[in-house]
Amino acid sequence: MARDEHNKAAEHHENAAKAHRSAAEHHGKGDHTKGKEHANVAKQHSQTANQHTDQAHSKASSRNN
């Protein structure tokens, strides 16, 4: 169901936002290694969110055709 995919995407967007905030905090403290780690986690969550969004749109399009 498309709604489930949107919910999964939203969860990953929220996790990405948390990781971005953590990355910013670490960078602000000069801990660039940890900051980069958190930035990479944020990127992974963002990419997964995008995949779920694409799947939701595909499911919605297939129902409308």
TORLUMLO-663532 format. One record per residue (C-alpha): residue number from 1; residue in three letters; x, y, z. Coordinates in Angstrom, 1 decimal. Layout:
% TORLUMLO-663532
+------+------+--------+--------+--------+
| resi | resn |     xx |     yy |     zz |
+------+------+--------+--------+--------+
|  NUM |  ALA |      X |      Y |      Z |
...
+------+------+--------+--------+--------+
//
This chain:
% TORLUMLO-663532
+------+------+--------+--------+--------+
| resi | resn |     xx |     yy |     zz |
+------+------+--------+--------+--------+
|    1 |  MET |    0.0 |    0.0 |    0.0 |
|    2 |  ALA |    1.3 |    3.4 |   -0.9 |
|    3 |  ARG |    0.5 |    4.8 |    2.5 |
|    4 |  ASP |    2.8 |    2.3 |    4.2 |
|    5 |  GLU |    5.7 |    3.4 |    1.9 |
|    6 |  HIS |    5.0 |    7.0 |    2.7 |
|    7 |  ASN |    5.1 |    6.2 |    6.4 |
|    8 |  LYS |    8.4 |    4.4 |    6.0 |
|    9 |  ALA |    9.8 |    7.3 |    4.0 |
|   10 |  ALA |    8.7 |    9.7 |    6.8 |
|   11 |  GLU |   10.5 |    7.6 |    9.4 |
|   12 |  HIS |   13.7 |    7.7 |    7.4 |
|   13 |  HIS |   13.4 |   11.4 |    6.9 |
|   14 |  GLU |   13.1 |   11.9 |   10.7 |
|   15 |  ASN |   16.1 |    9.7 |   11.3 |
|   16 |  ALA |   18.1 |   11.6 |    8.7 |
|   17 |  ALA |   17.2 |   14.9 |   10.4 |
|   18 |  LYS |   18.4 |   13.5 |   13.7 |
|   19 |  ALA |   21.6 |   12.3 |   12.2 |
|   20 |  HIS |   22.1 |   15.7 |   10.5 |
|   21 |  ARG |   21.7 |   17.5 |   13.8 |
|   22 |  SER |   24.1 |   15.2 |   15.4 |
|   23 |  ALA |   26.6 |   15.7 |   12.6 |
|   24 |  ALA |   26.3 |   19.5 |   13.0 |
|   25 |  GLU |   26.9 |   19.2 |   16.7 |
|   26 |  HIS |   30.0 |   17.1 |   16.3 |
|   27 |  HIS |   31.4 |   19.4 |   13.6 |
|   28 |  GLY |   30.7 |   22.4 |   15.8 |
|   29 |  LYS |   32.8 |   20.8 |   18.5 |
|   30 |  GLY |   35.6 |   20.1 |   16.1 |
|   31 |  ASP |   35.0 |   16.3 |   16.1 |
|   32 |  HIS |   35.0 |   16.0 |   12.3 |
|   33 |  THR |   35.4 |   12.3 |   12.2 |
|   34 |  LYS |   32.2 |   11.7 |   14.2 |
|   35 |  GLY |   30.5 |   14.5 |   12.3 |
|   36 |  LYS |   31.3 |   12.8 |    9.0 |
|   37 |  GLU |   30.0 |    9.4 |   10.4 |
|   38 |  HIS |   26.7 |   11.0 |   11.3 |
|   39 |  ALA |   26.5 |   12.8 |    8.0 |
|   40 |  ASN |   26.9 |    9.5 |    6.2 |
|   41 |  VAL |   24.2 |    7.9 |    8.3 |
|   42 |  ALA |   21.9 |   10.9 |    7.4 |
|   43 |  LYS |   22.7 |   10.3 |    3.7 |
|   44 |  GLN |   21.8 |    6.7 |    3.9 |
|   45 |  HIS |   18.5 |    7.5 |    5.6 |
|   46 |  SER |   17.7 |   10.1 |    3.0 |
|   47 |  GLN |   18.4 |    7.7 |    0.2 |
|   48 |  THR |   16.2 |    5.0 |    1.8 |
|   49 |  ALA |   13.4 |    7.6 |    2.2 |
|   50 |  ASN |   13.7 |    8.4 |   -1.4 |
|   51 |  GLN |   13.4 |    4.8 |   -2.4 |
|   52 |  HIS |   10.2 |    4.4 |   -0.3 |
|   53 |  THR |    8.8 |    7.5 |   -1.8 |
|   54 |  ASP |    9.5 |    6.2 |   -5.3 |
|   55 |  GLN |    7.8 |    2.9 |   -4.4 |
|   56 |  ALA |    4.8 |    4.7 |   -3.0 |
|   57 |  HIS |    4.4 |    6.7 |   -6.2 |
|   58 |  SER |    4.8 |    3.6 |   -8.4 |
|   59 |  LYS |    2.1 |    1.8 |   -6.4 |
|   60 |  ALA |   -0.2 |    4.8 |   -6.6 |
|   61 |  SER |    0.4 |    5.1 |  -10.4 |
|   62 |  SER |   -0.3 |    1.4 |  -11.0 |
|   63 |  ARG |   -3.6 |    1.6 |   -9.2 |
|   64 |  ASN |   -4.7 |    4.7 |  -11.2 |
|   65 |  ASN |   -4.0 |    3.0 |  -14.6 |
+------+------+--------+--------+--------+
//
